[in-house]
Amino acid sequence: MYFGVNGALGSVKLAAVYHDFQAEDSSEDFGTEVDLSATWPVNQYFTTQLKYAGFSADSDRYTNTDKVWLTLQFKL
């Protein structure tokens, strides 16, 4: 299951998504994850994006994980 919201703050595009990971064939819960992103134009050729993903494991089988990405996109 997941749900998300999108919006903008001026020229910055914002997004947030929540995931609940569960097995389809059993009652096992894998964990939950929150994803956040902000994308903004630098100029007519470059766009920058900052993303965060945080996974919280529901069992000892998986590991809690936090990741951050910063990207720069060039448009031809």
N, C-alpha and C positions, 0 to 999 in steps of 0.2 A: 504494500500500500504506500502511496506517496501523495503529497499535495504540495502546491507551490503558489507563490505570488510573484508578480512582476510589476514594476513601476519605474518611474523616472523622477529624478530630482534635478531639475534643469536639464542639462545635456547628458547627465550621467544616468545610464540604465542600471537598475537594480533588480536582483532576483534572489529569492530564498526558496529552498525546497527541503521538505522533511520526508525521509524514507523510513519505513518500518519493515525490516527484512525478516520474513518467516518462511519456513519450509511449506511447500504445497502438499506434500504427502505425509506429514507428521505435525506434531504440535511444537516442534523445535523453533525457538526464537533465536535468530542470529544476532540481531542488534538493531540499532537505529543510527541514522546519519542526518546531519544538517549540512546543507550546501548553501553558501552565500557567494554572490558575485556582484561586482561593480565594473561597468564598462564605460569608458569615456573617450571621446575623440580628442586627440592632441592637435591635429590639424587635418587638412583634406587628405593626407596620405597615411597618417598613423593613427591607430586606435590602441589604447592600453586597457588591459583587463586584470583585475585582482580577484582571485578566487580562494575560497576557504572550504575545506571539507573536514568534518569532525565525525568519526565513527565511534560509537559506544557499544562495546560487545556485551551481549547478554549471557555469555557463558565463558568458561576458561578456554574453550576451544579456539576463540578468536582474540585478537589484540585490539585494544583501544588505539585509534590512530587519528592524528591531526595532520593535515597537509595544507600548504599555502602555495599558490602559483601566482607569478606576475608575468604577463605576456605583453609583447608589443607586436602588433600586426601592421604590415605594410601593404597598402592597396595600390595596385597598378592602374 
